[in-house]
Amino acid sequence: MQESRTRNFIGNAREALDDGNLQQALDKMKSGFVERRLEARARLPEFDDIRDQAREIKNHTLANLDYYLERFERKVTEEGGQVHWCATPEDARQAILKICRDLDAKTVTKGKSMIGEEIGLNDFFEENGIEPIETDLGEYIIQLRREAPSHIIAPAIHVLKHQVAEAFYETHDQFDPDRPLEEPRALLDEAREVLRQKFIDADVGITGANFLIAETGTSVIVTNEGNGDLTQTIPKAHVVIASLEKVVPTLEDATTISRVLARSATGQEYSVYTTFSTGPRRPEDPDGPEQYHVILLDNGRSKMVGSEYQEMLRCIRCGACLNHCPVYGSIGGHAYGWVYPGPMGSVLTPSLIGVDEAGHLPNASSFCGRCEEVCPMRIPLPKMMRHLREREFDGKTGPATMRTGIKMWAFYAKRPWLYHALAKLKFRVLGAFGRRKGRFRRLPGGAGWTAHRDFPAPQAGGTFQAQWSARGGKRSVDA
């Protein structure tokens, strides 16, 4: 399993905020995904109705997960494939290694897969003398840079163009060292030329899966590059690695969910490629793999079923919550310290590797609610982060200063007269010192805020509670 650095989240976040290249890359990201999703949603008036259907499909599947997984296995077997049940990352790695050893595989091409990252597959291959080759362009870039993905659909979103060129100059020594690589097209053409022969030479191809269809034993990948199809059709064996919750009952269910997937992820009606794979090559097929394997990984997910975190298993990895999250937009994905960043990672990571290890992540939220608002599966991410914060507090795994601060706040909150009096006093003091400029560049006890942005000074009008009371509990004077 990939090593976790979540315990050092606060230090990771500080490094990210001070990284000029990263901040420049994040600034470029912020508008594109958000605007394209909004436009795609507007073009589909029934978008929210489909979200409701998608949520119910996954709720039904999770309520009957054992039945649909067993049905999926039966259909895969009937079509000539094999399902490998893996409780742990080590089980999954060993199952994949055996497949490769049986075929005397020396090279493995890989499509983008978060499960591959979760089980630390690339490092494992290298330790066992097998060369892994990432074929998604973003994954290929970060493989050259020896980095982990920083986004679940755009793994190299943190890398600037000149940094990609530097990686190519350093690694692709078969080309003229003075070749121009300033333009994106030149970078793309060079990567394509390098990878073309890798596809042909690979002994095994590994992909993830967006869906596993129980009624047909089919795996589905949704991509914007042709690498996924080349990865699973040219080699001797196609290995699908997926987690348990990727199963859906029917083909119709998969197509229903796919209608909100691309729109939420990249703002497309559909991704360029939606590829369905059912079993190995048949006698009448002109091409395709001789073997078809599905690695089904649990790694703690079965414990989430029936818990207060079950709704997290509806996630379809679209990345919308990351794209709209102000915290992710400020620090990027690597700061989260494990495979899954952003709001979805702040719930999934501690659910899989423990609150003791990843208890900082649920605190990395402003609770603005945008993640739940844009989630195509209507996952209540803020609610689950609150549950995890409670577990961290009750287990005394968080910083002592934070627990003390919460206890002090609770003391005042339970005594409204004292809470309001202190709030009024703070309002007057901060207003008196900061109203002239309208902001504080430094504030005692607020260094974590003012190190990177100014703190707004209270303006005339009183505290929120005072204004609410003056309006008789109405949203506006005219309401």
N, C-alpha and C positions, 0 to 999 in steps of 0.2 A: 504494500500500500504506500502511496506517496507520503513522504514525510510531512508532518504538520508543523507549521510555524505560527499557528494561530495564537499561541500564548504570548507572542511578541507583537500582537496586533497594534498596540499603541505606538511602539517604536517603528513598526512597519509604516504606519500611517504618517508619522512625522517625516520619515524618509521620503515618502511619496509626495508630500506637500512641498518638500524642498527640492524635488527633482524637476528641473526646468524643462527637460525634454518630455517627460511624462505629462506635465501640466499642459504643454503645447499640444500634445497628442489628444489629451482629454478634451481640450477646448474644441478641437476639430470634430470630435465625436458627438458633442452634446446636442447639436441641432438636427443633424441628419436623420438619425433613427426616429427621433420624436416626431419630426414634421412628416416623415414618410408614413409612419404608422397612422397619424391623424388623418392624412389624406386617404389612405387605403380604407380606413374605417368609415369615412364619410361616403366612399363609393359603394358601400355595402349596407344599405339601410337595416337589414335584418341581423347585423353583426352581433348585437347584444342577445338576440334570441338564440343565435348559434352558440354563443358562449354558455348560455343556460343549458342547451342540449349537450354540449361538450362536458360540462360539469357533471351532469346526470349520468352520462356514459361512464365516466371515470368513477363516480361514486358507486354505481352498480357493479362495475368490474372489481373494485376494491372490496366490496361486500361479498363477492364470490370469487376471490382471487385464486384460491386453490383449484376450483373447478375449471376456470379458464386457462390456467397454466398447464394443468394436466391435459386439457383438450388440445392446447397448442402442441404439447409434446407428442401426442398421438398422431396429429396431422403431419408434423415434421417427419416422424418415423415412417408413416405411410408413404410420404413422398421421397423416401430414400435418404433423409438426413438424420442427424443425431443431436440430441439435446444433452448438455452437460450441466447438472445442478451443482452450483458452487456456493457454499455457505460463506466462504471467506475469500479475500483477495489471493491468498496463497493457493487455495483450491483452484481458482480461476487461472492463475499463472501456470500451475502445473498441468492443468488440462490442455491449455494452449501449447505449452512446450511439448507435450506428448504428441499432439497432432503434427507439430513441426518436425520433431525427431523421426516420427514414422515416415515422413516424406523426405527426410534428409534435407530439410530446408536450410538454406544459407542466408537468404534474404526474404524479408516480409514487407510488403507494401501495406500501408495503413490509411484508411479514411479517418476523418475527424471523429473522435469518440471520447466523451468525458469519462466513460467507464475505463477506457484504456489509461487515462490519466489517474483515475482513482486507484487502480491496482498497480500503478508504477510499471507499466508493461515495457516501455522502451529501455529503461535501465536493466530490467530483468533479462530482456533479450540480449543486450550487450554483454552482460555477465555470463551468458551461456553461449557466446560465440555466434549469435544470429544478428544480422544487420537489419534494424528497423528503418523503414523509409517513410516518413510522413509525406503524403501526396496532396493534401489540402494546402494551398499556397501559404495561408497564414500559419498553419502548423509546421510547414516546411521551414519557414523563416525562423520561427522560434526554436525549432530543433537545431538549426545551424547556430543560433545564439545561446544554446543550452539553457533555455528558459522554459517555464511552464506557461500555459495559456493565461491570459489576463481577462478573457471574456469568453462566455460559453458558446457564442456563435461567431465572434470575430477575435480569434485567439491572439492575433498580433496587432490589435488596435492601439497598443501602447507604443508601437515602433514607428518612428518617422522614416520617410523615404530615404534620406541619406544614411540612416542606420541599416536599412535593408541593403543598400548598395555596398556598405562597408562589409557586411556579412558575406555577400556574394564575392567581392574582391578577395576576401580572406580565404574562402572555401573553394571557389571554382577556379582552381589554378590551371585548368586546361585551356582557359581562354586568354586572349591578349590582355595583359595587365593594364594597358592604357585605353581599353575600350570604354566608351561613354555609357554610363548607367544613370543619367540624370532623369530620364523619362520613365514613367511607370510601364509603358509598353516594352521598353528595353529590358526591364527587370522581369516582366512576365514572360517574354520570349526566351530569356536565358533559363529561367526556372523550368519552362516547358521542355526545352532542349535537354536539360540535365535529367529530368524525370522520365522522359519518353522511354529510354532504354531500361530504366528501373522497372517500369510496369511490365515490360516484356520478360525480363529476367527473373522476376519474383516467383518464388515457389509457393507462397501462401499469401492470400489477401485477407485483411482484417477490416471490418467496418463496424460501426455502431448500428443502432436501430432507433428510428423515431417511433415506430410502432411494431408490435408483434401481433399478427392477426390469428386469433384462436381457431376460427372456422376453417382456415385454409393452411395453417402452418407457415405463413408468409412473413418475411421481415421486410420492412419498408425504410428506405433512407431518403431524406429530403435534403438536396444539396443545390448549390449554384455553380458547381464545377463538374466537369466530366470525370474527375478523378475517382469518384465513388464507383461508377460503373466499371471503369478499367480495373480497379482494385478487386472487384468481386467476380469478374468474368474471365480474366486472362489466366490467373494462377491455377494450380492443381486443386487447391482447396479454398473455399470461402468460409471464413470464420466470423460469425456475428457475435459481438459481445454486448450484452444488454442487461439492465437490471429488471427485477421481477415486475415492477409496476408499468413497464412499457407495453404489456399485453392489453389488447382490446378485443371485444367479442367478435365483431364482424368487419368485413370490408367496408360496409356502409358507415360504421362507427369511425373507422380510420379516416375516411374521406370527409366526414363531418368535422372532426377535430382539425384536419389539415386546412380547412377553410379559414380558421382563425390563427393557425400557426404562422404562416409566412407573413400575413398582414401584421401580426403583432411583433414579429422578429425584425423584418427588413422593410416592411411596407409594400411588399409585393403581393399581387393577387395569389400567385403560387410561385414556389421556387422554380428555378430553371429545370431541375431534374427531380422527379419523384419516381423512385425505382422500387419495384416489387420483386422479391426473390423468393422462389418456392422450390426448395430442394436442389440437388445437384443436376448436372447435365443429363438429359434423357437421350436415348439412342438416336432419336430423330433430330435432336438439337444440333445446329452447326457449330456452336461453341458453348462455353460455360465451364464451371469448375467440376472436377470429378467427385469432389466431396463437399458436403454442406454441413457445417457444425454451428450450433447455437450455444454460447456460454451464458447461462442464466445466473447472475450474481445477486446474492442476498445482501451480505455485508451490513446487517443491522436493519434492513428495511422491514422484514417480517415483524420486528418488535414495534415498529411504528404503526402497523395495522391495528386498529382498535384503540389507539392512544389518542391523546389530544393533538398529535402531530400527523394523523393519518391524511388529512387534507393536503399536506405537502406532497404526498405521492401522486397527486393529480398533475404535478408540474410536467410540462412538455418541453422544457428547456428552450423557450423562445428568446429569452434574454430581455423581455420588455421591462421587467422590474429593475434590471441593471441600468437600462438605457434611461429610465426616468428617475433614478434614485440620486438625490443630491450628494449623498455620502460617497457612493461609488463614483459619481462624476467628479469628485474632488480628489480621490486617492487611488482610483483604478482597482484592478482585480488582485494584483500580487500582494497588496497589503493584507488581504484577508487570510493569507497564509496556508490555504489548502486548495482543493480542486474547484470548489464552488464558491464564487464571490457574490457580492451584492446581497439584496434582501433574501433571495431564495437560498443563498449559501448561509446566511445568518440563521436560518432555521434548519436546513438540511445538514450542515456540517456538525453542529452540536448534537443533532439527533443520531448521527452515524458514529462520530468519534468521541462523544461525551461532552457534557457541560464543563467538566473539570479541565478539559483540553481546549475547548472553543468557547468558553463562557463570555469572552469579550465581544464576540460577534453580534449577539442580539442587542447589545448596547450601541452598536454602530448604526443607529437609525434616528432620524428626526421625528418619526411617527407622523409624517405628513400624509401618509395614506396613499401616495401616488402608486406605489407598487401594487396594492390591492385593486386600485381603480383601473389599472391598465392590464392586469393579469387576464389572459384569455380564458383561464380555467377558474377564475374568481376565487383564488386561494387567499384566505384571510391572513396574510403574512404578519401584519402588526399584532394581531391577536396571539399568534403562536410565539412571536418574539417576546410578548409580555409574559407568557407562560414560562419561557426559558429564563427570563430575567428573575422571575419568582423562584425558579429552581436554583439559580445561581445565588440569590440572596439567602434562601433557606439552607442551602448547603455550605454557605460561608466560603465559597470558592472565589468570589470576586475580591477586588482590592478593599482593604479595611477602611480606607478613607471614604470610599463610595458607600459602603454599608453604614458607616457612621453618619454620612450626609443624609442618607435616606431615613435613618432613624430620627435625626433631628427634624427633617421636613415633616415626618409623620407626627412628631410631637406637636408641632405648630398647626398642622392641618386638622388635627383632632380638636383644636381649640380655636374655632373660627374668629372669635373676637381678638385673640392674640395675633393670629395669622394676618387678618386685615389691618390691624394696627401697625405691624411690622412692614407689611407691603406698602402702606401709605407713607411710612417714614422713609423707606428705601426710595420710593418714587420721588419724594421731595428732595432728598439728598442728592440722588443722581441727576435729577432735573436741574437743581441749583448749580451743580458743577459742570454739567455737560450741555445745557440747553443752548449756550451761545454758539458753539460749533456744531451741535447736533449729534456728536459722536465722541466716543472715547478711543484713543489709540492705545491706551494702557488702562488696566483696571485691576485693583487689588483683588486677588482671588479669581480673576478671569483670564489668566495668562494663556490658558488653552485656547480661548477664543481669540483674544487680541493679537496672538502671535502671527495670525494669518489674515485677520480681517478686523475692521473696526466694530466696536459695540455701539449700537444706536442708543442715544440718550432719550429718556422719557420726554414726551412732549406734553403740552397743556391738554387737560381733559380728565386727568385722574387715572387710576388703575382700571383695568378691564372690569373688575367686579363693581367698582364705583359707577362706571358708565352704564353697565348693564342694569344696575339697580335704579339709576336715574331715569332710564328709559322704560322702566316697568317690566323688564324682562323681554323686551322686543328687540328684533334685529336692527331696526332703524326707527327714527322718530316718527316716520310716516306709516310704519307697518301696522 
